Amino acid sequence: MVKQSPRRALMITIMVSTLFSLLMIGSVGSADGAAAPFKLKALFNVDPESGAYDAATSFAFEVDQKDGFQTVKMPVSVLKTLVTDGRLGSIAFVPAEAALNDDGEPVGGWPADKDAVYVDKITLGSTSIYTNQADKPFYFQNFTSEEDLYYTYSINGIESKNCGVSDSKCVAFSVAGNAGTSWMIYKEPIDLSGAADSEKLTFRFDLGRVKYENWQPGSSKKQPGVNEAPPATVEIGPGKTYENINDFAWETLKAGDVVYVYYREAPYKEKLGIFAEGTKEQPIIIHGVPGPNGELPKIDGNGAVFRAQNPVPNANRSLVRIGKDSKPAKYVTFENFEVYNAHASKKYVNASGALASYGFNASGIWIDNGDHVTLRNNKIHDNGNGIFGTSSMYVWEGAVIDYASKNLLIQGNSIYGNGNVGRMFEHNSYIAAIGTVYENNHYGDLLPGSQGYGLKDRGAGTVVRYNWIEGGRRQIALDDAEDSPRIVFDPTYNSSFVYANVLIERDHLFDTWGDDEIINFGGDNVTVPDRHGTLNFFNNTVVTYRQQRVYGQDGVPGLKDPGRIERTVLFYAPGKHVDARNNVFHKAGANPAPLVITDDDGSIELRNNWFTAGYYYDFNEPLRVPTKNSGTLTGTDPGLIDVSLMGQNYKLSASSALIDAGAGLPGQYGDLIEKQYVLHQNSEKRPEKGKIDIGAFEYVKNGGN
């Protein structure tokens, strides 16, 4: 097979595709009104080794855009002309009118209001190839070629429950942009020689949307003290059974083990791999025992070695590894450690005993294939990524690797100084998982010159609460789930919760996009469905120290956009909905940059927020107004105790206009705000005194404010 350039292929009149059209037998399931037909193509027989296929060898068909399955029939006589050797080896579906415009941007892709393709009941004549009761006879595969018009970064197909014709399992693809569905590669190619030309290849096809839930976060979990842990089953440190971390046989770790690692003056220069499964009743706890002055045991990546019997895969990418693709880590707590120097500027000792450099994307702690993993009260700094959490779906040497990390708790950590100079791909934390809760953490500024984010999340069911997040190109980035379609199809993917946090924007200059935004919500990969529900943004205190200037003038670098007036944009949420209630947005400093709510087409709903006077809703379109705007307060001083960078006391003074100025949250979220942040790395019960105050802190007379 010869792989044609997709751009060229789209310019070719595909004779076979125009000779045959879709035969509709009606819609199975509900129908929600008429919509214009959508044109697709089925592609066949990719080379499973090279990824080559003939883009012109395709079958064109149409589906309407109603909700429900439709039947597509393709004559076997046609199919035989489209596959080699008379065998059907694989199939994929792509938007027929996808193309690249003169600027190289994708156009003509999937409908903007659709994000899923469901396929069920595939038959060849009277022979069933796939039904919602049968084992899947194929695997999903993608081929990484950015020259391919239909290229997608990761596999986007899964077998899912309750999505089929009879609400049983079916094949589900997450779709966006121009990206085609992943190839369904049959484990045993289907021989067509015995099929009559008059028979049909038939499948049920639904171009629709994922059904997401209206969900809400659970209650915050108690954060134990640094010396609260069950009795040790293993002790490591000076004078203990094991002197060094890797003297212990970590490959024997099991449910119920409690490993104490004691502080010593010299750091532990050792890589650590935790590849074991605890249970809810018998979790695995790796507990650092502080020194006499509260010093945490140090794990230093510079010169670190690992245990030969417990090798850490991708050794150049982490210092502490919790879980791996072939071995999940379940019910594991890692607490009270200082983890640092997993950085490209440092070296470790590899399996051959030689010094080797860390990658740019090296992480202090990497959670991979984790389930109920807790990181608590750790100090994580001077790494590429501070915390890295991943989910994956890919094919490796014929085996399908498929897992999603889930139920992660990032609690009470100090995370700062991570990243790489001049790079935007490493962050204080980056996690792609289902059900991650970030609470009580202190995010400091990144490595000077780094262009990464404070908190970057590509997950579902994301909750960010009771944190102090300072610095970074963006403080919070809630992006699409490009790591695994299992995250996209999770019922909690669509919406996120960010509440009762302190978000601080430093006066930095960044030579890349997103340089002046506090939070983004949605996505950054056009081939992956965005989070397109609601960002619930409640009772946050947002302070920006960005100063006013013009790029390229008065000694200011031109950066990416000479002439641009610098500003602080609160929300980047194109096409999304933000429900912002009870927040304070304040600009500080001698000559602060304009405060702008949004500079895109997002729908921002404002209720009982306080803004520094002179703010813009949309800097580029001054006549735009919020979707809803009620109870908004403005002024020059919100009445915080000390907004100087030397003081940073953002609690309320007795004369603050924020006192009792908040409003109740929507009914189902009425009791959501349980706590408030405590400097640093903890939280406390938020006082209850009647009407709620605006911002992350509640004022109580003589109550410590």
Secondary structure, DSSP 8 states (H G I E B T S, - for coil): -----HHHHHHS--HHHHH-------EES---S----EEEEEEE---TTT----TTSEEEEEE--SSSEEEEEEEHHHHHHHSGGGEEEEEEEEETT-EE-TTS-EES-S-TT--EEEEEEEEETTEEEE-TTS---EEEE----TTSTT--SS--EEEESS-STTSS-EEEEE--TT----EEEEEEEEE-TTS-TT-EEEEEEEEE-----------------TT-----SEEESTTSSBSSGGGS-GGG--TT-EEEEE--SS-B-B-EEE--B--SSS-EEEEEE--TTS---EEE-TT-B--TTS--SSGGGEEEEE-BTTB-EEEEEEES-EEE--STTSEEE-TTS-EEE--TT-EEEEEESEEEEEEES-EEESSSEEEEEE-EEEEETTEEEEE--EEEEEES-EEES-S-BT-SS--SEEE--BS-EEES-EE---STTB---SEEE--BS-EEES-EEE-SSSSEEE----S-HHHHTSTTSS-EEEES-EEEE-----SSTTTTEEEEES-S-TTS----SEEEEES-EEEE--B--BTTSTT---TTSTT-B--EEEEE-TT-EEEEES-EEEE-SSSB--EEEESSS-EEEEES-EEETT-EEESS-TT---SEEES-EEES---EEE-STTT-EEEE-TT-TTTT------GGGTT---EEEETTTEEEE----SS--SSS----TTTT-
